[in-house]
Amino acid sequence: MEEAGKYPFTRGIYEDMYRGRLWTMRQYAGLGSARETNKRFQYLLSQGQTGLSVAFHLPTQLGYDSDHPLAIGEIGRAGVAVDTLKDMEILFKNIPLDKDKISTSMTINATAPILLAMYIALAKKQGVPLEKLEGTIQNDILKEYIARNAYIFPPSPSIRLVGDIFEYCVRNMPKWNMISISGYHIREAGSTAVQEVAFTLANAIEYMNLAKSRGLDLTAFGQRVSFFFAGHNNFLEEIAKFRAARRLWAKIMRERFNMQDNRACQLRFHVQTCGHTLTMEQPLNNIVRTTIQALAAVLGGAQSLHTNSFDEAYATPSEEAVLVALRTQQIIAYESGIAAAVDPAGGSYYIESLTDIIESQANTYIAEIDKLGGAVSAIEQGYIQREIQNSSFFNQKEIWEGRKVVVGVNKFQSDYQGMKKITKISPKVAERQIKFLAAIRRKRNQTKVDATLKSLERVARSNDNIMPVLIECVENYATIGEICSVLRSVFGKYKR
């Protein structure tokens, strides 16, 4: 039986796994305004969280300022409102960005270059050299067209922006993970475990080809690719899924991209427990669901983990629920004994055979996607979306018909009346954010803003890397909406 830390890494990417270093406990958080989210960050760090993960509200994800008509009703509700660099400054107030003290993950895709530019500008203000910045930006636009629909521009210019981030980070940010290829949202959209692995790795192949087309060193690039998977309820299947994904990716890198460097063949991944498995009915049951999912992630060898809060089916997580979620990870890490063993599920007949089955079936999907011309072509033809939709329908049908049990929903119901206390985002958050944005516009140098936005339009129409001019734009407090308005005028807006 193969050993952990050796190709193809079925048993883990490190020889000693958690005996050498625990996974990063990275709770996903975004709460109303930057000021409120900073307080939540400070609280989580004081309670033992070891990495930050930023949730942005939908207007920021879609390139609209908080005072845009389309932002009404959404300000601060699904994450933190970030309109300008000033919001980013407040968001990370008293949180040093150098790698020895904090690692940041930003879950952002269509507007990833702009948010990364803000983070870079903030690092400069803190006096932190870019080569010391450690963290991850999701930057996975393909999964938006597949599963989540938080896109802005058509695929071609969107992929160009992904490539610009690749190039900039390779040259300037050697510790930064420039993409986190996400299967999480594919699973949340209703895919099976096999489809989650297959479609995620098919997208990863597309990004590797993009890096190759940009002339990047694939060995160096491969060492900085990371992945993001869901942790679902089927405990044994999930353990096998993570093992299969790791082995399959190692083989893809070795056989398809001729990657001889072992580190570049390692699949490093973050797991978030599965949001759509959480129920409004009997919400305390969600603590148990999350624990099972987190255990599967740890037994599967995750490098980073987020545990969902039990009240997320109702609202933005409360401080109490977030603390329970973090304590769940800490109890697994420090009390369960699991971290003392390397791949403790390895060698089980069922786990090993299921790992083989998932790898084989995922490979079949990838071969079909290859026949269609790769992930982008398969997305444009609707193949991947149809496969996920079919799986989602059959799963829901099983629940409706009672053939699949969801405790508290279609079996073992009670007369539970709902959460007595939930987190509510006050309407005043939106009012304050809009006033704050107006004040920034009054105080900034509008002549410089106009000049940088004009430069942005010029660069967007060229083949030059867009990151330097984006950094210049945000340093002059151009808003995310103003920047995206320029880019929409050049790239267009994607409509299905």
Helices and strands as residue ranges (DSSP letters): G 17-19, E 24-25, E 28-29, H 34-46, E 52-55, H 58-62, G 69-71, H 85-91, E 104-107, H 112-126, G 130-132, E 135-137, H 142-143, I 144-148, H 155-172, E 176-177, E 179-182, H 184-188, H 193-213, H 218-222, E 225-231, H 235-255, G 263-265, E 268-273, G 275-277, H 285-299, E 304-306, H 319-334, G 338-340, H 349-371, H 375-380, H 383-400, H 427-443, H 446-460, H 467-475, H 480-491
